[in-house]
Amino acid sequence: MTESARQREQANALLLAALRAPESLPGLPPTDWDLLLRVARRTRLLGRLEAQLAALGALDAVPERAVNHLRSARNLVQHRHTLLTWELNRVLWALEGLDVPIVALKGVAYVLADLPAAPGRFFADLDLLVPHADIQAVESRLLERGWIKLPLSPYDDRYYRVWMHEIPPLRHRERENEIDIHHRILPRTSRFDFDPAPLFERTRPVAGSQARVLGPHDMLLHGLVHLLLEGDPQEGLRLRDLVDVADLLRHFGREPGFWDGLVPRAEQLGLGRPLYYGLRFTRRLLASEVPDPVLRAASRWAPPRPVGALMDWLLPLAILPGHPDHPTRRAALARWLLYARAHWVRMPPWLLIRHLLYKSWLRVRGVPKRAALGPEELKRM
């Protein structure tokens, strides 16, 4: 093994050990703390480490310089939580009088429902789910009450509205927080797409809010969809999304009937393959406890052996950060291949080819994907 490979393995092992057993962190030597902080920051899990140590009452046993970084991450996370829960409050105010169920998704949902995935969880925008029949009324009301459309080309606007699972993002003209209004959790063109009506049937109320959250099975499956079907060519799959899944499994796994109903719900929604991968890799990388009967039941959706072996090689490469000073072409290749896979299951081949050709043509011409809005433009809108 080369020195670079050894360093990459050490960085990954250090981060996974910290996530699995945070009680061991106070005993780390300063050199390991330096590396851990770097890889945790790279994966946006620094706030998560702070939350774990704070819950254990172990921050005082951590080197002071490390604690300063951890507290800085905590402050950033808490700031985002405050901004985006307030943004949700304003959205609910703007939609008063509309008989529309508003379902919070992902990070804000974890905060509203006070789930273990919330402490230390960084999120950049507000994601909401509403029925497709109400999407136009919701968008119109928000535009009347201070939110604005981001400047997109006619092609991109149509792409969102015809093919995707959400309308183009909106931004508040003063607070500049972005909101994504979804009408389903997968693009209409995805081979995993399904009728979202059953999601609304199992949503749960949230104390002190008019918003609702997805039911336990659906929240977990949405986390897996977000993890496995939305790759990024630079960042790859997001380890923090896998951590969310592990947290949800551990929390909801204590509820009576959760494990018995998980596989049937995945079958009903056509999300068996994401469930199989999710259970396999949360157990492998984060040591999640999954009952053997559930794993056996989910294994019916396992891919053919060559594909499974390829995913066993690609996914850890793409999802783990490696060493910041020793990047590897294999990891870059894995991220790109999983990004290509995400697009392959997102669109039928004819649409994917047309879309990629058009986007490539725009890049050759130097056309920016999104124009920036300056203060003067904001005043005129």
Contacts in CASP RR format, 6 or more apart in sequence:
PFRMAT RR
TARGET T0000
AUTHOR 0000-0000-0000
METHOD contacts of the structure
MODEL  1
MTESARQREQANALLLAALRAPESLPGLPPTDWDLLLRVARRTRLLGRLE
AQLAALGALDAVPERAVNHLRSARNLVQHRHTLLTWELNRVLWALEGLDV
PIVALKGVAYVLADLPAAPGRFFADLDLLVPHADIQAVESRLLERGWIKL
PLSPYDDRYYRVWMHEIPPLRHRERENEIDIHHRILPRTSRFDFDPAPLF
ERTRPVAGSQARVLGPHDMLLHGLVHLLLEGDPQEGLRLRDLVDVADLLR
HFGREPGFWDGLVPRAEQLGLGRPLYYGLRFTRRLLASEVPDPVLRAASR
WAPPRPVGALMDWLLPLAILPGHPDHPTRRAALARWLLYARAHWVRMPPW
LLIRHLLYKSWLRVRGVPKRAALGPEELKRM
1 9 0 8 1.000
4 323 0 8 1.000
4 326 0 8 1.000
4 328 0 8 1.000
5 326 0 8 1.000
5 328 0 8 1.000
7 323 0 8 1.000
7 325 0 8 1.000
7 326 0 8 1.000
8 322 0 8 1.000
8 323 0 8 1.000
8 326 0 8 1.000
8 328 0 8 1.000
10 35 0 8 1.000
10 323 0 8 1.000
11 35 0 8 1.000
11 39 0 8 1.000
11 321 0 8 1.000
11 322 0 8 1.000
11 323 0 8 1.000
11 324 0 8 1.000
12 39 0 8 1.000
12 316 0 8 1.000
12 320 0 8 1.000
12 321 0 8 1.000
12 322 0 8 1.000
14 32 0 8 1.000
14 35 0 8 1.000
14 36 0 8 1.000
14 39 0 8 1.000
15 36 0 8 1.000
15 39 0 8 1.000
15 40 0 8 1.000
15 43 0 8 1.000
15 45 0 8 1.000
15 239 0 8 1.000
15 320 0 8 1.000
15 321 0 8 1.000
16 285 0 8 1.000
16 286 0 8 1.000
16 320 0 8 1.000
17 24 0 8 1.000
18 24 0 8 1.000
18 25 0 8 1.000
18 36 0 8 1.000
18 40 0 8 1.000
18 49 0 8 1.000
19 45 0 8 1.000
19 48 0 8 1.000
19 49 0 8 1.000
19 52 0 8 1.000
19 243 0 8 1.000
19 286 0 8 1.000
20 286 0 8 1.000
20 287 0 8 1.000
22 49 0 8 1.000
22 52 0 8 1.000
22 53 0 8 1.000
22 56 0 8 1.000
22 58 0 8 1.000
23 56 0 8 1.000
23 58 0 8 1.000
25 36 0 8 1.000
25 49 0 8 1.000
25 53 0 8 1.000
25 58 0 8 1.000
25 62 0 8 1.000
26 53 0 8 1.000
26 58 0 8 1.000
26 61 0 8 1.000
26 62 0 8 1.000
27 61 0 8 1.000
28 36 0 8 1.000
30 63 0 8 1.000
30 65 0 8 1.000
33 62 0 8 1.000
33 63 0 8 1.000
33 65 0 8 1.000
33 66 0 8 1.000
35 323 0 8 1.000
36 49 0 8 1.000
37 46 0 8 1.000
37 66 0 8 1.000
37 69 0 8 1.000
37 70 0 8 1.000
38 324 0 8 1.000
39 321 0 8 1.000
39 322 0 8 1.000
39 323 0 8 1.000
39 324 0 8 1.000
40 46 0 8 1.000
40 47 0 8 1.000
40 48 0 8 1.000
40 49 0 8 1.000
41 69 0 8 1.000
41 73 0 8 1.000
42 321 0 8 1.000
42 324 0 8 1.000
43 238 0 8 1.000
43 239 0 8 1.000
43 240 0 8 1.000
43 321 0 8 1.000
44 122 0 8 1.000
44 238 0 8 1.000
44 240 0 8 1.000
45 239 0 8 1.000
45 240 0 8 1.000
45 243 0 8 1.000
46 69 0 8 1.000
46 70 0 8 1.000
46 73 0 8 1.000
47 70 0 8 1.000
47 73 0 8 1.000
47 74 0 8 1.000
47 76 0 8 1.000
47 77 0 8 1.000
47 120 0 8 1.000
47 122 0 8 1.000
48 119 0 8 1.000
48 120 0 8 1.000
48 121 0 8 1.000
48 240 0 8 1.000
48 243 0 8 1.000
49 70 0 8 1.000
49 73 0 8 1.000
50 59 0 8 1.000
50 70 0 8 1.000
50 71 0 8 1.000
50 73 0 8 1.000
50 74 0 8 1.000
50 120 0 8 1.000
51 74 0 8 1.000
51 119 0 8 1.000
51 120 0 8 1.000
53 59 0 8 1.000
53 62 0 8 1.000
53 70 0 8 1.000
54 74 0 8 1.000
54 119 0 8 1.000
55 119 0 8 1.000
59 67 0 8 1.000
59 70 0 8 1.000
62 70 0 8 1.000
73 120 0 8 1.000
74 120 0 8 1.000
76 122 0 8 1.000
77 120 0 8 1.000
77 121 0 8 1.000
77 122 0 8 1.000
80 122 0 8 1.000
80 123 0 8 1.000
80 124 0 8 1.000
81 111 0 8 1.000
81 118 0 8 1.000
83 175 0 8 1.000
83 177 0 8 1.000
84 108 0 8 1.000
84 123 0 8 1.000
84 125 0 8 1.000
84 126 0 8 1.000
84 177 0 8 1.000
85 108 0 8 1.000
85 111 0 8 1.000
85 112 0 8 1.000
87 126 0 8 1.000
87 172 0 8 1.000
87 175 0 8 1.000
87 177 0 8 1.000
87 179 0 8 1.000
88 104 0 8 1.000
88 108 0 8 1.000
88 112 0 8 1.000
88 126 0 8 1.000
88 128 0 8 1.000
88 209 0 8 1.000
88 211 0 8 1.000
90 172 0 8 1.000
90 175 0 8 1.000
91 102 0 8 1.000
91 126 0 8 1.000
91 128 0 8 1.000
91 142 0 8 1.000
91 179 0 8 1.000
92 102 0 8 1.000
92 209 0 8 1.000
92 210 0 8 1.000
92 211 0 8 1.000
93 145 0 8 1.000
94 141 0 8 1.000
94 142 0 8 1.000
94 144 0 8 1.000
94 145 0 8 1.000
94 146 0 8 1.000
94 147 0 8 1.000
95 102 0 8 1.000
95 138 0 8 1.000
95 141 0 8 1.000
95 142 0 8 1.000
98 134 0 8 1.000
98 137 0 8 1.000
98 138 0 8 1.000
98 141 0 8 1.000
100 130 0 8 1.000
100 131 0 8 1.000
100 134 0 8 1.000
100 137 0 8 1.000
100 138 0 8 1.000
101 130 0 8 1.000
101 131 0 8 1.000
101 200 0 8 1.000
101 203 0 8 1.000
101 212 0 8 1.000
102 128 0 8 1.000
102 129 0 8 1.000
102 130 0 8 1.000
102 210 0 8 1.000
102 211 0 8 1.000
102 212 0 8 1.000
103 109 0 8 1.000
103 128 0 8 1.000
103 129 0 8 1.000
103 130 0 8 1.000
103 199 0 8 1.000
103 200 0 8 1.000
103 203 0 8 1.000
103 211 0 8 1.000
103 212 0 8 1.000
103 213 0 8 1.000
103 214 0 8 1.000
104 112 0 8 1.000
104 126 0 8 1.000
104 127 0 8 1.000
104 128 0 8 1.000
104 129 0 8 1.000
104 206 0 8 1.000
104 211 0 8 1.000
104 212 0 8 1.000
104 213 0 8 1.000
105 127 0 8 1.000
105 128 0 8 1.000
105 129 0 8 1.000
105 182 0 8 1.000
105 185 0 8 1.000
105 214 0 8 1.000
105 222 0 8 1.000
106 123 0 8 1.000
106 127 0 8 1.000
106 222 0 8 1.000
106 223 0 8 1.000
106 226 0 8 1.000
106 244 0 8 1.000
107 117 0 8 1.000
107 118 0 8 1.000
107 121 0 8 1.000
107 123 0 8 1.000
107 127 0 8 1.000
108 123 0 8 1.000
108 126 0 8 1.000
108 127 0 8 1.000
109 115 0 8 1.000
109 213 0 8 1.000
109 214 0 8 1.000
109 219 0 8 1.000
110 117 0 8 1.000
110 118 0 8 1.000
110 121 0 8 1.000
110 244 0 8 1.000
111 118 0 8 1.000
111 121 0 8 1.000
112 206 0 8 1.000
112 209 0 8 1.000
112 211 0 8 1.000
112 213 0 8 1.000
113 204 0 8 1.000
113 206 0 8 1.000
113 213 0 8 1.000
115 247 0 8 1.000
115 248 0 8 1.000
115 251 0 8 1.000
116 247 0 8 1.000
116 250 0 8 1.000
116 251 0 8 1.000
117 243 0 8 1.000
117 244 0 8 1.000
117 247 0 8 1.000
117 248 0 8 1.000
117 251 0 8 1.000
121 240 0 8 1.000
121 244 0 8 1.000
122 240 0 8 1.000
124 178 0 8 1.000
125 169 0 8 1.000
125 177 0 8 1.000
125 178 0 8 1.000
125 179 0 8 1.000
125 180 0 8 1.000
126 177 0 8 1.000
126 178 0 8 1.000
126 179 0 8 1.000
126 180 0 8 1.000
127 179 0 8 1.000
127 180 0 8 1.000
127 182 0 8 1.000
128 179 0 8 1.000
128 180 0 8 1.000
128 181 0 8 1.000
128 182 0 8 1.000
128 211 0 8 1.000
129 182 0 8 1.000
129 183 0 8 1.000
129 184 0 8 1.000
129 185 0 8 1.000
129 196 0 8 1.000
129 199 0 8 1.000
129 214 0 8 1.000
130 138 0 8 1.000
130 181 0 8 1.000
130 182 0 8 1.000
130 183 0 8 1.000
131 183 0 8 1.000
131 196 0 8 1.000
131 197 0 8 1.000
131 200 0 8 1.000
132 183 0 8 1.000
132 184 0 8 1.000
132 196 0 8 1.000
135 167 0 8 1.000
135 181 0 8 1.000
135 183 0 8 1.000
138 181 0 8 1.000
139 167 0 8 1.000
139 170 0 8 1.000
139 181 0 8 1.000
142 170 0 8 1.000
142 179 0 8 1.000
142 181 0 8 1.000
143 149 0 8 1.000
143 170 0 8 1.000
146 172 0 8 1.000
146 173 0 8 1.000
146 174 0 8 1.000
147 170 0 8 1.000
147 171 0 8 1.000
147 172 0 8 1.000
147 173 0 8 1.000
147 179 0 8 1.000
148 170 0 8 1.000
148 171 0 8 1.000
148 172 0 8 1.000
148 173 0 8 1.000
148 373 0 8 1.000
148 378 0 8 1.000
148 381 0 8 1.000
149 168 0 8 1.000
149 170 0 8 1.000
150 168 0 8 1.000
150 169 0 8 1.000
150 170 0 8 1.000
150 171 0 8 1.000
150 178 0 8 1.000
150 370 0 8 1.000
150 373 0 8 1.000
151 370 0 8 1.000
151 371 0 8 1.000
151 373 0 8 1.000
152 160 0 8 1.000
152 168 0 8 1.000
152 370 0 8 1.000
153 367 0 8 1.000
155 358 0 8 1.000
156 168 0 8 1.000
156 369 0 8 1.000
157 168 0 8 1.000
159 355 0 8 1.000
160 166 0 8 1.000
160 167 0 8 1.000
160 168 0 8 1.000
161 167 0 8 1.000
161 168 0 8 1.000
162 188 0 8 1.000
163 187 0 8 1.000
163 188 0 8 1.000
163 189 0 8 1.000
163 347 0 8 1.000
163 351 0 8 1.000
164 187 0 8 1.000
164 188 0 8 1.000
165 182 0 8 1.000
165 183 0 8 1.000
165 184 0 8 1.000
165 185 0 8 1.000
165 186 0 8 1.000
165 187 0 8 1.000
165 188 0 8 1.000
165 190 0 8 1.000
165 193 0 8 1.000
166 180 0 8 1.000
166 181 0 8 1.000
166 182 0 8 1.000
166 183 0 8 1.000
167 181 0 8 1.000
167 183 0 8 1.000
169 178 0 8 1.000
169 179 0 8 1.000
169 180 0 8 1.000
170 178 0 8 1.000
170 179 0 8 1.000
170 181 0 8 1.000
171 177 0 8 1.000
171 178 0 8 1.000
171 179 0 8 1.000
171 373 0 8 1.000
172 179 0 8 1.000
173 378 0 8 1.000
173 381 0 8 1.000
183 196 0 8 1.000
184 193 0 8 1.000
184 194 0 8 1.000
184 196 0 8 1.000
185 196 0 8 1.000
185 199 0 8 1.000
185 222 0 8 1.000
185 225 0 8 1.000
186 192 0 8 1.000
186 193 0 8 1.000
186 194 0 8 1.000
186 225 0 8 1.000
186 229 0 8 1.000
187 193 0 8 1.000
187 346 0 8 1.000
187 347 0 8 1.000
189 346 0 8 1.000
189 347 0 8 1.000
189 348 0 8 1.000
189 351 0 8 1.000
190 229 0 8 1.000
190 345 0 8 1.000
190 346 0 8 1.000
190 347 0 8 1.000
191 345 0 8 1.000
192 225 0 8 1.000
192 229 0 8 1.000
192 270 0 8 1.000
192 271 0 8 1.000
192 273 0 8 1.000
192 274 0 8 1.000
192 345 0 8 1.000
194 269 0 8 1.000
194 270 0 8 1.000
194 271 0 8 1.000
198 268 0 8 1.000
198 269 0 8 1.000
199 214 0 8 1.000
199 218 0 8 1.000
202 214 0 8 1.000
202 215 0 8 1.000
202 217 0 8 1.000
202 218 0 8 1.000
203 212 0 8 1.000
203 213 0 8 1.000
203 214 0 8 1.000
203 215 0 8 1.000
204 212 0 8 1.000
204 213 0 8 1.000
204 214 0 8 1.000
204 215 0 8 1.000
205 212 0 8 1.000
206 212 0 8 1.000
206 213 0 8 1.000
213 219 0 8 1.000
214 222 0 8 1.000
216 248 0 8 1.000
216 252 0 8 1.000
216 255 0 8 1.000
216 258 0 8 1.000
217 252 0 8 1.000
217 258 0 8 1.000
217 261 0 8 1.000
217 262 0 8 1.000
217 265 0 8 1.000
217 266 0 8 1.000
218 265 0 8 1.000
218 269 0 8 1.000
219 248 0 8 1.000
219 252 0 8 1.000
220 245 0 8 1.000
220 248 0 8 1.000
220 249 0 8 1.000
220 252 0 8 1.000
220 262 0 8 1.000
221 265 0 8 1.000
221 266 0 8 1.000
221 269 0 8 1.000
221 271 0 8 1.000
221 274 0 8 1.000
221 275 0 8 1.000
223 241 0 8 1.000
223 244 0 8 1.000
223 245 0 8 1.000
223 248 0 8 1.000
224 245 0 8 1.000
224 271 0 8 1.000
224 274 0 8 1.000
224 275 0 8 1.000
224 277 0 8 1.000
224 278 0 8 1.000
225 271 0 8 1.000
225 274 0 8 1.000
226 241 0 8 1.000
227 237 0 8 1.000
227 238 0 8 1.000
227 241 0 8 1.000
227 242 0 8 1.000
227 244 0 8 1.000
227 245 0 8 1.000
227 274 0 8 1.000
227 278 0 8 1.000
228 237 0 8 1.000
228 274 0 8 1.000
228 277 0 8 1.000
228 278 0 8 1.000
228 342 0 8 1.000
229 274 0 8 1.000
229 342 0 8 1.000
229 345 0 8 1.000
229 346 0 8 1.000
230 342 0 8 1.000
231 237 0 8 1.000
231 335 0 8 1.000
231 338 0 8 1.000
231 339 0 8 1.000
231 342 0 8 1.000
232 238 0 8 1.000
232 335 0 8 1.000
232 339 0 8 1.000
233 335 0 8 1.000
233 336 0 8 1.000
233 339 0 8 1.000
234 335 0 8 1.000
235 335 0 8 1.000
236 318 0 8 1.000
236 319 0 8 1.000
236 334 0 8 1.000
236 335 0 8 1.000
236 338 0 8 1.000
236 339 0 8 1.000
237 315 0 8 1.000
237 318 0 8 1.000
237 319 0 8 1.000
237 335 0 8 1.000
237 338 0 8 1.000
238 319 0 8 1.000
239 319 0 8 1.000
239 320 0 8 1.000
239 321 0 8 1.000
242 278 0 8 1.000
242 281 0 8 1.000
242 282 0 8 1.000
242 285 0 8 1.000
242 286 0 8 1.000
242 319 0 8 1.000
243 286 0 8 1.000
245 278 0 8 1.000
245 282 0 8 1.000
245 288 0 8 1.000
246 282 0 8 1.000
246 286 0 8 1.000
246 288 0 8 1.000
249 279 0 8 1.000
249 282 0 8 1.000
249 288 0 8 1.000
249 289 0 8 1.000
249 290 0 8 1.000
250 288 0 8 1.000
250 289 0 8 1.000
252 258 0 8 1.000
253 259 0 8 1.000
259 291 0 8 1.000
259 293 0 8 1.000
259 294 0 8 1.000
262 275 0 8 1.000
262 294 0 8 1.000
263 272 0 8 1.000
263 275 0 8 1.000
263 294 0 8 1.000
263 297 0 8 1.000
263 298 0 8 1.000
266 272 0 8 1.000
266 274 0 8 1.000
266 275 0 8 1.000
266 298 0 8 1.000
266 301 0 8 1.000
272 298 0 8 1.000
272 301 0 8 1.000
273 301 0 8 1.000
273 303 0 8 1.000
275 298 0 8 1.000
275 301 0 8 1.000
276 298 0 8 1.000
276 299 0 8 1.000
276 301 0 8 1.000
276 302 0 8 1.000
277 311 0 8 1.000
277 315 0 8 1.000
279 288 0 8 1.000
279 290 0 8 1.000
279 294 0 8 1.000
279 295 0 8 1.000
279 298 0 8 1.000
280 295 0 8 1.000
281 315 0 8 1.000
281 316 0 8 1.000
281 319 0 8 1.000
282 288 0 8 1.000
282 290 0 8 1.000
283 289 0 8 1.000
283 290 0 8 1.000
283 295 0 8 1.000
284 316 0 8 1.000
285 316 0 8 1.000
285 319 0 8 1.000
285 320 0 8 1.000
302 308 0 8 1.000
303 311 0 8 1.000
313 334 0 8 1.000
314 334 0 8 1.000
314 337 0 8 1.000
314 338 0 8 1.000
315 334 0 8 1.000
315 338 0 8 1.000
317 328 0 8 1.000
317 330 0 8 1.000
317 331 0 8 1.000
317 334 0 8 1.000
317 335 0 8 1.000
318 331 0 8 1.000
318 334 0 8 1.000
318 335 0 8 1.000
318 337 0 8 1.000
318 338 0 8 1.000
322 328 0 8 1.000
322 331 0 8 1.000
343 352 0 8 1.000
343 356 0 8 1.000
344 352 0 8 1.000
346 352 0 8 1.000
347 355 0 8 1.000
362 369 0 8 1.000
373 381 0 8 1.000
END
